[in-house]
Amino acid sequence: YGSWSGTLAYFHILMTSAETQITEDHQISFARFLIILIYFYLLYEINEINVS
């Protein structure tokens, strides 16, 4: 859970910068953010399956 709080903090920084700077470059980084979010979610799901 410690890594999750750090990840959420990092995502919060990304989202905050999204509000202050909305450009095409930022849309690209937002898409990257979604990919990373899905990646972490799948990683979490796999870990849950391995634990149980």
LOLOVEX-394424 format. One record per residue: z, x, y of N, C-alpha, C, CB in turn. Coordinates in Angstrom, 3 decimals. Last residue first. Glycine has a CB too. Example, Ala and Ser with C-alpha at 12.3 -4.5 7.8 and 13.67 -1.06 7.14 Angstrom:
! residues 2
+----------+----------+----------+----------+----------+----------+----------+----------+----------+----------+----------+----------+
|     n.pz |     n.px |     n.py |    ca.pz |    ca.px |    ca.py |     c.pz |     c.px |     c.py |    cb.pz |    cb.px |    cb.py |
+----------+----------+----------+----------+----------+----------+----------+----------+----------+----------+----------+----------+
|    7.080 |   12.850 |   -2.250 |    7.140 |   13.670 |   -1.060 |    7.870 |   12.900 |    0.030 |    5.725 |   14.084 |   -0.598 |
|    7.800 |   13.190 |   -5.690 |    7.800 |   12.300 |   -4.500 |    7.800 |   13.200 |   -3.300 |    9.046 |   11.308 |   -4.473 |
+----------+----------+----------+----------+----------+----------+----------+----------+----------+----------+----------+----------+
This chain:
! residues 52
+----------+----------+----------+----------+----------+----------+----------+----------+----------+----------+----------+----------+
|     n.pz |     n.px |     n.py |    ca.pz |    ca.px |    ca.py |     c.pz |     c.px |     c.py |    cb.pz |    cb.px |    cb.py |
+----------+----------+----------+----------+----------+----------+----------+----------+----------+----------+----------+----------+
|   -3.267 |   -3.127 |  -15.049 |   -2.797 |   -4.203 |  -15.929 |   -3.394 |   -4.110 |  -17.333 |   -3.134 |   -5.555 |  -15.320 |
|   -4.591 |   -0.907 |  -13.977 |   -3.134 |   -0.915 |  -14.063 |   -2.652 |   -1.944 |  -15.083 |   -2.521 |   -1.206 |  -12.690 |
|   -7.281 |   -1.587 |  -14.013 |   -6.833 |   -0.449 |  -14.806 |   -5.319 |   -0.457 |  -14.993 |   -7.270 |    0.854 |  -14.149 |
|   -7.311 |   -3.703 |  -12.209 |   -7.696 |   -3.947 |  -13.610 |   -7.176 |   -2.818 |  -14.498 |   -9.244 |   -4.072 |  -13.746 |
|   -6.585 |   -2.398 |   -9.856 |   -5.744 |   -3.487 |  -10.355 |   -6.038 |   -3.742 |  -11.837 |   -5.974 |   -4.780 |   -9.526 |
|   -8.764 |   -0.685 |   -9.543 |   -7.436 |   -0.123 |   -9.781 |   -6.499 |   -1.170 |  -10.351 |   -6.858 |    0.451 |   -8.490 |
|  -10.754 |   -2.562 |   -9.010 |  -10.865 |   -1.714 |  -10.201 |   -9.494 |   -1.126 |  -10.552 |  -11.904 |   -0.575 |   -9.972 |
|   -9.822 |   -3.581 |   -6.560 |   -9.949 |   -4.463 |   -7.715 |   -9.999 |   -3.658 |   -9.011 |  -11.201 |   -5.336 |   -7.585 |
|  -10.036 |   -1.282 |   -4.958 |   -8.732 |   -1.904 |   -5.171 |   -8.761 |   -2.796 |   -6.412 |   -8.315 |   -2.721 |   -3.933 |
|  -12.774 |   -0.917 |   -4.974 |  -11.916 |    0.150 |   -5.468 |  -10.549 |   -0.415 |   -5.821 |  -11.786 |    1.279 |   -4.424 |
|  -13.553 |   -3.261 |   -3.685 |  -13.939 |   -3.049 |   -5.076 |  -13.073 |   -1.975 |   -5.711 |  -15.419 |   -2.665 |   -5.174 |
|  -12.408 |   -2.691 |   -1.173 |  -12.003 |   -3.882 |   -1.910 |  -12.339 |   -3.723 |   -3.395 |  -12.690 |   -5.139 |   -1.331 |
|  -13.794 |   -0.431 |   -0.361 |  -12.358 |   -0.339 |   -0.587 |  -11.857 |   -1.521 |   -1.413 |  -11.614 |   -0.271 |    0.746 |
|  -16.363 |   -1.615 |   -0.164 |  -16.128 |   -0.483 |   -1.052 |  -14.650 |   -0.356 |   -1.388 |  -16.638 |    0.811 |   -0.417 |
|  -16.013 |   -3.489 |    1.836 |  -16.354 |   -3.951 |    0.489 |  -16.057 |   -2.864 |   -0.533 |  -17.837 |   -4.366 |    0.413 |
|  -15.515 |   -1.664 |    3.930 |  -14.519 |   -2.681 |    3.579 |  -14.757 |   -3.194 |    2.158 |  -14.561 |   -3.855 |    4.586 |
|  -17.897 |   -0.250 |    4.046 |  -16.669 |    0.461 |    3.700 |  -15.601 |   -0.524 |    3.243 |  -16.161 |    1.287 |    4.897 |
|  -19.572 |   -2.338 |    4.871 |  -19.833 |   -1.651 |    3.602 |  -18.574 |   -0.933 |    3.123 |  -21.001 |   -0.645 |    3.753 |
|  -18.476 |   -2.917 |    7.355 |  -18.475 |   -3.940 |    6.309 |  -18.683 |   -3.312 |    4.938 |  -19.563 |   -4.989 |    6.579 |
|  -18.993 |   -0.498 |    8.670 |  -17.614 |   -0.958 |    8.505 |  -17.519 |   -1.995 |    7.398 |  -17.079 |   -1.539 |    9.818 |
|  -21.735 |   -0.544 |    8.763 |  -21.093 |    0.509 |    7.973 |  -19.646 |    0.122 |    7.684 |  -21.154 |    1.874 |    8.713 |
|  -21.979 |   -2.623 |   10.557 |  -22.527 |   -2.798 |    9.209 |  -21.898 |   -1.777 |    8.272 |  -24.076 |   -2.657 |    9.212 |
|  -20.851 |   -1.319 |   12.716 |  -20.179 |   -2.509 |   12.188 |  -20.674 |   -2.805 |   10.775 |  -20.419 |   -3.729 |   13.112 |
|  -22.669 |    0.660 |   13.223 |  -21.355 |    1.063 |   12.750 |  -20.573 |   -0.129 |   12.212 |  -20.577 |    1.741 |   13.869 |
|  -24.777 |   -1.003 |   14.056 |  -24.950 |   -0.135 |   12.893 |  -23.585 |    0.270 |   12.343 |  -25.782 |    1.119 |   13.261 |
|  -23.701 |   -2.092 |   16.318 |  -24.039 |   -2.997 |   15.212 |  -24.222 |   -2.204 |   13.923 |  -25.323 |   -3.804 |   15.534 |
|  -23.569 |    0.146 |   17.904 |  -22.325 |   -0.413 |   17.383 |  -22.588 |   -1.392 |   16.264 |  -21.544 |   -1.092 |   18.487 |
|  -26.174 |    0.617 |   18.511 |  -25.455 |    1.632 |   17.760 |  -24.203 |    1.034 |   17.142 |  -25.096 |    2.821 |   18.660 |
|  -26.638 |   -1.605 |   20.070 |  -27.303 |   -1.519 |   18.774 |  -26.611 |   -0.488 |   17.905 |  -28.790 |   -1.169 |   18.942 |
|  -23.358 |   -2.514 |   21.372 |  -24.720 |   -1.992 |   21.503 |  -25.374 |   -2.003 |   20.130 |  -24.724 |   -0.551 |   22.112 |
|  -20.561 |   -3.104 |   22.904 |  -21.445 |   -3.840 |   21.999 |  -22.877 |   -3.383 |   22.248 |  -21.307 |   -5.389 |   22.200 |
|  -17.534 |   -1.979 |   23.426 |  -18.898 |   -1.439 |   23.453 |  -19.760 |   -2.161 |   22.430 |  -18.896 |    0.083 |   23.178 |
|  -15.195 |   -3.411 |   23.222 |  -15.451 |   -2.720 |   24.481 |  -16.891 |   -2.231 |   24.573 |  -14.498 |   -1.549 |   24.639 |
|  -15.246 |   -4.451 |   20.654 |  -15.147 |   -5.370 |   21.779 |  -15.515 |   -4.696 |   23.096 |  -13.744 |   -5.939 |   21.863 |
|  -15.326 |   -2.188 |   19.081 |  -16.452 |   -3.129 |   19.009 |  -16.437 |   -4.055 |   20.219 |  -16.398 |   -3.956 |   17.696 |
|  -12.943 |   -1.013 |   19.374 |  -14.065 |   -0.362 |   20.041 |  -15.279 |   -1.275 |   20.036 |  -14.399 |    0.977 |   19.366 |
|  -11.569 |   -2.795 |   17.742 |  -11.240 |   -2.728 |   19.162 |  -12.379 |   -2.079 |   19.941 |   -9.931 |   -1.949 |   19.379 |
|  -12.644 |   -2.230 |   15.245 |  -12.854 |   -3.556 |   15.812 |  -12.575 |   -3.562 |   17.312 |  -11.968 |   -4.581 |   15.106 |
|  -11.740 |    0.409 |   14.889 |  -13.180 |    0.121 |   14.904 |  -13.451 |   -1.216 |   15.579 |  -13.750 |    0.117 |   13.471 |
|   -9.006 |   -0.043 |   14.873 |   -9.576 |    0.812 |   15.921 |  -11.078 |    0.540 |   16.034 |   -9.309 |    2.324 |   15.616 |
|   -8.841 |   -1.530 |   12.562 |   -8.455 |   -2.157 |   13.824 |   -9.015 |   -1.369 |   15.001 |   -6.924 |   -2.262 |   13.932 |
|   -9.535 |    0.336 |   10.656 |  -10.450 |   -0.772 |   10.899 |  -10.142 |   -1.453 |   12.227 |  -10.375 |   -1.786 |    9.755 |
|   -7.224 |    1.921 |   10.832 |   -8.530 |    2.508 |   11.137 |   -9.550 |    1.414 |   11.453 |   -9.023 |    3.373 |    9.957 |
|   -5.344 |    0.086 |    9.950 |   -5.215 |    0.641 |   11.296 |   -6.556 |    1.225 |   11.745 |   -4.103 |    1.725 |   11.341 |
|   -6.220 |   -0.299 |    7.352 |   -6.247 |   -1.427 |    8.280 |   -6.153 |   -0.939 |    9.715 |   -5.106 |   -2.406 |    7.976 |
|   -5.706 |    2.251 |    6.326 |   -7.082 |    1.748 |    6.372 |   -7.206 |    0.603 |    7.363 |   -7.537 |    1.289 |    4.981 |
|   -2.947 |    2.301 |    6.492 |   -3.726 |    3.285 |    7.235 |   -5.166 |    2.836 |    7.389 |   -3.674 |    4.638 |    6.544 |
|   -2.358 |    0.276 |    4.728 |   -1.950 |    0.129 |    6.126 |   -2.721 |    1.107 |    7.001 |   -0.427 |    0.352 |    6.282 |
|   -3.401 |    1.383 |    2.345 |   -3.985 |    0.163 |    2.893 |   -3.627 |   -0.019 |    4.363 |   -3.524 |   -1.047 |    2.093 |
|   -1.786 |    3.508 |    1.816 |   -3.171 |    3.801 |    2.182 |   -3.833 |    2.574 |    2.798 |   -3.967 |    4.276 |    0.954 |
|    0.510 |    2.078 |    1.137 |    0.526 |    2.978 |    2.288 |   -0.884 |    3.284 |    2.768 |    1.251 |    4.274 |    1.939 |
|    0.000 |    0.832 |   -1.209 |    0.000 |    0.000 |    0.000 |    0.000 |    0.867 |    1.260 |    1.221 |   -0.941 |    0.005 |
+----------+----------+----------+----------+----------+----------+----------+----------+----------+----------+----------+----------+
